[in-house]
């Protein structure tokens, strides 16, 4: 049992240790197996993530956005301030700005 390089076969003969290329080939085979397992797992998890995303968006809409929009419609709130516009009206609002001058331009730059 002191010989770490030799492996005893059932017939009692010592076999030769594996060569470096044989070990690399064995490791490459293991990497292929692990790669296939990883690809399969990622396919399964990708489907779960898609379903989970749809479920979270559905819950967000049903319990937050939907009720708020219903309450705003019932309260007749107008977030875009469009209620006073007629058929020919415009939504243009005059801006409250100062007239352009040299001192203001120097401060802004």
Z-matrix of the N, CA and C atoms (Angstrom, degrees):
N
C 1 1.429
C 2 1.510 1 112.06
N 3 1.311 2 119.25 1 -8.77
C 4 1.441 3 122.21 2 -179.36
C 5 1.516 4 113.08 3 -76.60
N 6 1.321 5 117.95 4 -18.52
C 7 1.461 6 121.67 5 -178.90
C 8 1.527 7 109.46 6 -82.54
N 9 1.367 8 117.54 7 105.06
C 10 1.460 9 120.92 8 -176.59
C 11 1.516 10 111.67 9 -79.59
N 12 1.323 11 119.14 10 -20.80
C 13 1.457 12 122.08 11 -178.02
C 14 1.529 13 112.58 12 -82.01
N 15 1.296 14 116.53 13 -31.43
C 16 1.466 15 119.75 14 -174.87
C 17 1.522 16 110.43 15 -92.94
N 18 1.318 17 115.10 16 143.19
C 19 1.454 18 121.89 17 176.17
C 20 1.524 19 105.73 18 -117.23
N 21 1.304 20 115.99 19 126.47
C 22 1.475 21 119.95 20 -178.13
C 23 1.523 22 109.81 21 -79.24
N 24 1.290 23 115.46 22 132.76
C 25 1.459 24 121.39 23 175.41
C 26 1.516 25 107.70 24 -92.24
N 27 1.321 26 118.00 25 163.44
C 28 1.465 27 120.01 26 179.75
C 29 1.527 28 113.19 27 -59.19
N 30 1.320 29 117.86 28 -27.28
C 31 1.457 30 120.53 29 -179.55
C 32 1.525 31 110.76 30 -77.85
N 33 1.340 32 118.16 31 -8.39
C 34 1.446 33 120.16 32 177.51
C 35 1.513 34 113.31 33 98.00
N 36 1.323 35 118.89 34 -2.07
C 37 1.454 36 120.70 35 -179.85
C 38 1.512 37 109.18 36 -92.57
N 39 1.324 38 115.51 37 147.10
C 40 1.463 39 120.53 38 176.77
C 41 1.524 40 108.57 39 -83.16
N 42 1.327 41 116.28 40 132.78
C 43 1.458 42 119.08 41 177.58
C 44 1.519 43 108.87 42 -93.90
N 45 1.311 44 115.46 43 160.40
C 46 1.459 45 121.30 44 178.91
C 47 1.525 46 109.77 45 -74.74
N 48 1.339 47 118.83 46 144.15
C 49 1.461 48 120.04 47 176.69
C 50 1.530 49 110.44 48 -66.33
N 51 1.318 50 116.21 49 155.72
C 52 1.459 51 120.69 50 -178.48
C 53 1.523 52 110.31 51 -65.72
N 54 1.301 53 115.88 52 145.58
C 55 1.456 54 119.61 53 175.83
C 56 1.528 55 109.05 54 -79.30
N 57 1.317 56 116.86 55 167.34
C 58 1.457 57 122.08 56 -178.95
C 59 1.532 58 110.89 57 -64.60
N 60 1.323 59 116.40 58 -38.06
C 61 1.466 60 118.76 59 -179.93
C 62 1.518 61 111.06 60 -68.27
N 63 1.326 62 116.87 61 -36.45
C 64 1.456 63 119.62 62 178.10
C 65 1.529 64 110.53 63 -66.40
N 66 1.330 65 116.66 64 -38.83
C 67 1.473 66 119.88 65 177.29
C 68 1.518 67 110.44 66 -65.46
N 69 1.354 68 118.04 67 -41.67
C 70 1.459 69 120.97 68 178.91
C 71 1.522 70 111.02 69 -63.76
N 72 1.337 71 116.65 70 -40.57
C 73 1.457 72 120.37 71 179.05
C 74 1.529 73 110.45 72 -64.24
N 75 1.328 74 116.24 73 -39.20
C 76 1.454 75 120.42 74 178.18
C 77 1.527 76 110.57 75 -65.90
N 78 1.335 77 116.72 76 -40.90
C 79 1.454 78 120.73 77 178.87
C 80 1.529 79 110.58 78 -67.51
N 81 1.323 80 117.08 79 -37.75
C 82 1.461 81 120.21 80 178.21
C 83 1.523 82 110.43 81 -63.77
N 84 1.316 83 116.84 82 -37.48
C 85 1.462 84 120.69 83 176.58
C 86 1.515 85 111.07 84 -63.74
N 87 1.329 86 115.98 85 -41.14
C 88 1.472 87 119.90 86 177.29
C 89 1.521 88 110.86 87 -64.94
N 90 1.342 89 117.17 88 -39.56
C 91 1.458 90 120.44 89 179.01
C 92 1.524 91 110.85 90 -64.17
N 93 1.327 92 116.51 91 -36.71
C 94 1.458 93 119.39 92 178.02
C 95 1.528 94 110.55 93 -64.76
N 96 1.327 95 116.54 94 -40.91
C 97 1.465 96 120.58 95 179.37
C 98 1.521 97 109.46 96 -65.23
N 99 1.332 98 117.14 97 -46.96
C 100 1.465 99 120.63 98 179.91
C 101 1.526 100 111.10 99 -65.15
N 102 1.324 101 116.89 100 -35.68
C 103 1.461 102 120.11 101 177.28
C 104 1.520 103 111.84 102 -64.70
N 105 1.329 104 116.35 103 -41.02
C 106 1.457 105 119.91 104 178.28
C 107 1.520 106 111.14 105 -66.64
N 108 1.338 107 116.18 106 -40.04
C 109 1.457 108 119.77 107 177.13
C 110 1.532 109 110.76 108 -63.67
N 111 1.319 110 116.43 109 -42.69
C 112 1.457 111 120.61 110 179.43
C 113 1.526 112 110.73 111 -63.24
N 114 1.319 113 118.07 112 -44.27
C 115 1.464 114 121.07 113 179.27
C 116 1.530 115 111.40 114 -62.63
N 117 1.320 116 117.10 115 -40.53
C 118 1.460 117 120.50 116 177.58
C 119 1.516 118 111.56 117 -65.37
N 120 1.330 119 115.67 118 -43.81
C 121 1.467 120 120.10 119 179.08
C 122 1.521 121 110.68 120 -62.44
N 123 1.330 122 117.85 121 -42.24
C 124 1.460 123 120.92 122 -179.37
C 125 1.531 124 111.05 123 -65.10
N 126 1.318 125 117.99 124 -34.16
C 127 1.466 126 120.75 125 177.50
C 128 1.528 127 110.33 126 -65.98
N 129 1.336 128 116.71 127 -42.51
C 130 1.468 129 120.62 128 179.18
C 131 1.521 130 110.37 129 -65.85
N 132 1.323 131 116.42 130 -47.22
C 133 1.462 132 121.03 131 -177.85
C 134 1.519 133 110.76 132 -65.71
N 135 1.318 134 118.14 133 -34.46
C 136 1.457 135 121.20 134 177.69
C 137 1.521 136 111.57 135 -61.61
N 138 1.317 137 117.02 136 -39.63
C 139 1.466 138 120.18 137 177.89
C 140 1.520 139 110.95 138 -67.99
N 141 1.331 140 116.80 139 -41.51
C 142 1.464 141 119.49 140 177.15
C 143 1.527 142 110.78 141 -62.69
N 144 1.319 143 117.57 142 -40.13
C 145 1.466 144 121.02 143 -179.57
C 146 1.522 145 110.47 144 -64.81
N 147 1.311 146 118.18 145 -38.39
C 148 1.462 147 121.78 146 178.41
C 149 1.528 148 110.37 147 -62.69
N 150 1.326 149 116.51 148 -46.45
C 151 1.464 150 121.25 149 -179.93
C 152 1.527 151 109.81 150 -65.52
N 153 1.321 152 117.25 151 -41.87
C 154 1.460 153 121.22 152 -179.59
C 155 1.535 154 110.96 153 -63.44
N 156 1.315 155 117.20 154 -40.39
C 157 1.462 156 120.71 155 178.29
C 158 1.525 157 110.75 156 -63.33
N 159 1.310 158 117.37 157 -45.09
C 160 1.468 159 120.52 158 178.24
C 161 1.522 160 111.17 159 -61.66
N 162 1.317 161 116.70 160 -40.99
C 163 1.452 162 120.51 161 -179.77
C 164 1.527 163 111.57 162 -65.12
N 165 1.327 164 117.14 163 -43.68
C 166 1.467 165 120.36 164 179.21
C 167 1.524 166 111.63 165 -64.62
N 168 1.326 167 117.79 166 -41.72
C 169 1.457 168 120.31 167 177.51
C 170 1.528 169 111.81 168 -65.23
N 171 1.309 170 116.67 169 -38.89
C 172 1.461 171 120.67 170 177.49
C 173 1.527 172 110.67 171 -62.68
N 174 1.329 173 117.11 172 -46.16
C 175 1.465 174 120.35 173 179.60
C 176 1.526 175 111.15 174 -64.51
N 177 1.318 176 117.29 175 -39.47
C 178 1.460 177 120.97 176 178.03
C 179 1.530 178 110.16 177 -60.58
N 180 1.297 179 116.80 178 -44.97
C 181 1.464 180 119.76 179 -179.26
C 182 1.522 181 110.99 180 -68.27
N 183 1.323 182 116.95 181 -46.25
C 184 1.462 183 120.00 182 -175.39
C 185 1.524 184 112.93 183 -65.38
N 186 1.316 185 118.00 184 -36.94
C 187 1.458 186 119.72 185 -172.93
C 188 1.521 187 114.60 186 -104.66
N 189 1.336 188 118.77 187 -8.12
C 190 1.460 189 119.37 188 179.04
C 191 1.522 190 112.05 189 -123.94
N 192 1.293 191 117.66 190 -63.44
C 193 1.461 192 121.28 191 -172.79
C 194 1.526 193 111.14 192 -70.57
N 195 1.309 194 117.49 193 -44.26
C 196 1.467 195 121.12 194 -179.04
C 197 1.522 196 112.99 195 -59.97
N 198 1.353 197 119.47 196 -54.94
C 199 1.466 198 119.63 197 -179.76
C 200 1.529 199 113.62 198 -62.36
N 201 1.320 200 117.92 199 -37.33
C 202 1.469 201 119.92 200 178.41
C 203 1.523 202 110.10 201 -63.94
N 204 1.318 203 117.67 202 -42.39
C 205 1.472 204 119.48 203 179.46
C 206 1.521 205 111.50 204 -67.33
N 207 1.323 206 117.42 205 -35.27
C 208 1.466 207 119.92 206 177.53
C 209 1.528 208 110.10 207 -66.38
N 210 1.340 209 117.12 208 -44.13
C 211 1.468 210 120.38 209 178.57
C 212 1.533 211 111.49 210 -62.43
N 213 1.319 212 116.71 211 -40.95
C 214 1.462 213 119.74 212 179.44
C 215 1.529 214 110.94 213 -66.61
N 216 1.321 215 117.31 214 -36.08
C 217 1.464 216 119.98 215 178.00
C 218 1.527 217 110.48 216 -68.68
N 219 1.331 218 116.69 217 -39.63
C 220 1.455 219 119.90 218 178.58
C 221 1.528 220 111.84 219 -67.87
N 222 1.336 221 116.86 220 -34.41
C 223 1.463 222 121.24 221 179.40
C 224 1.529 223 111.46 222 -83.68
N 225 1.312 224 116.80 223 -1.80
C 226 1.471 225 123.89 224 179.82
C 227 1.526 226 111.44 225 56.15
N 228 1.334 227 116.40 226 42.12
C 229 1.461 228 121.57 227 177.36
C 230 1.526 229 108.81 228 -85.38
N 231 1.328 230 115.55 229 141.94
C 232 1.463 231 121.66 230 -178.38
C 233 1.529 232 107.98 231 -121.70
N 234 1.318 233 116.42 232 100.78
C 235 1.459 234 120.69 233 -176.19
C 236 1.525 235 112.65 234 -72.95
N 237 1.307 236 118.10 235 -23.41
C 238 1.463 237 120.74 236 -177.77
C 239 1.522 238 113.19 237 -97.88
N 240 1.309 239 117.68 238 2.60
C 241 1.473 240 123.37 239 -179.82
C 242 1.532 241 111.59 240 53.96
N 243 1.318 242 117.05 241 47.96
C 244 1.462 243 121.66 242 -179.02
C 245 1.517 244 112.71 243 -102.76
N 246 1.309 245 117.47 244 -2.45
C 247 1.454 246 119.88 245 -170.43
C 248 1.528 247 112.97 246 -64.77
N 249 1.318 248 119.15 247 -35.10
C 250 1.449 249 121.54 248 -176.91
C 251 1.515 250 114.34 249 -81.87
N 252 1.303 251 118.67 250 -2.84
C 253 1.462 252 121.05 251 -177.60
C 254 1.520 253 110.38 252 -78.93
N 255 1.312 254 115.35 253 133.22
C 256 1.461 255 119.63 254 175.00
C 257 1.513 256 109.56 255 -92.00
N 258 1.325 257 115.48 256 -165.33
C 259 1.452 258 119.77 257 178.81
C 260 1.515 259 112.32 258 -67.58
N 261 1.342 260 117.46 259 -34.45
C 262 1.467 261 120.12 260 -179.89
C 263 1.529 262 111.39 261 -105.32
N 264 1.320 263 118.04 262 4.88
C 265 1.461 264 121.75 263 -177.97
C 266 1.522 265 112.31 264 -70.98
N 267 1.306 266 114.64 265 165.54
C 268 1.448 267 120.47 266 -179.27
C 269 1.529 268 109.24 267 -125.38
N 270 1.286 269 117.18 268 150.98
C 271 1.458 270 122.20 269 178.89
C 272 1.522 271 111.30 270 -93.72
N 273 1.320 272 118.23 271 9.77
C 274 1.458 273 121.72 272 -177.96
C 275 1.526 274 109.84 273 -70.17
N 276 1.338 275 116.52 274 132.73
C 277 1.461 276 122.62 275 176.74
C 278 1.517 277 108.10 276 -119.29
N 279 1.329 278 115.26 277 134.88
C 280 1.461 279 119.28 278 176.76
C 281 1.521 280 109.59 279 -66.95
N 282 1.307 281 116.03 280 136.02
C 283 1.453 282 120.88 281 178.88
C 284 1.523 283 109.96 282 -82.52
N 285 1.326 284 115.97 283 141.96
C 286 1.463 285 121.29 284 177.13
C 287 1.523 286 107.86 285 -93.17
N 288 1.322 287 116.57 286 83.83
C 289 1.460 288 120.24 287 -178.77
C 290 1.517 289 109.72 288 -120.98
N 291 1.307 290 114.11 289 157.41
C 292 1.464 291 120.32 290 176.63
C 293 1.524 292 108.44 291 -81.91
N 294 1.309 293 118.06 292 152.48
C 295 1.467 294 119.57 293 177.58
C 296 1.529 295 110.21 294 -65.90
N 297 1.331 296 116.72 295 145.64
C 298 1.461 297 118.84 296 -178.47
C 299 1.526 298 111.13 297 -68.10
N 300 1.318 299 116.06 298 134.12
C 301 1.453 300 120.71 299 174.17
C 302 1.523 301 108.88 300 -146.66
N 303 1.308 302 117.04 301 168.06
C 304 1.457 303 122.92 302 -173.34
C 305 1.524 304 111.81 303 -66.83
N 306 1.301 305 118.43 304 -41.27
C 307 1.468 306 121.89 305 -178.28
C 308 1.537 307 111.19 306 -64.31
N 309 1.310 308 116.47 307 -41.62
C 310 1.467 309 120.06 308 179.59
C 311 1.525 310 110.71 309 -66.72
N 312 1.326 311 117.38 310 -38.35
C 313 1.463 312 121.38 311 178.67
C 314 1.526 313 110.20 312 -65.71
N 315 1.342 314 118.00 313 -36.90
C 316 1.462 315 120.16 314 177.70
C 317 1.519 316 111.25 315 -67.32
N 318 1.312 317 118.37 316 -36.53
C 319 1.460 318 121.69 317 178.90
C 320 1.521 319 111.64 318 -68.44
N 321 1.314 320 117.69 319 -37.11
C 322 1.460 321 121.54 320 -177.39
C 323 1.516 322 113.64 321 -76.94
N 324 1.334 323 117.46 322 -21.60
C 325 1.463 324 118.32 323 -177.43
C 326 1.500 325 112.70 324 -93.45
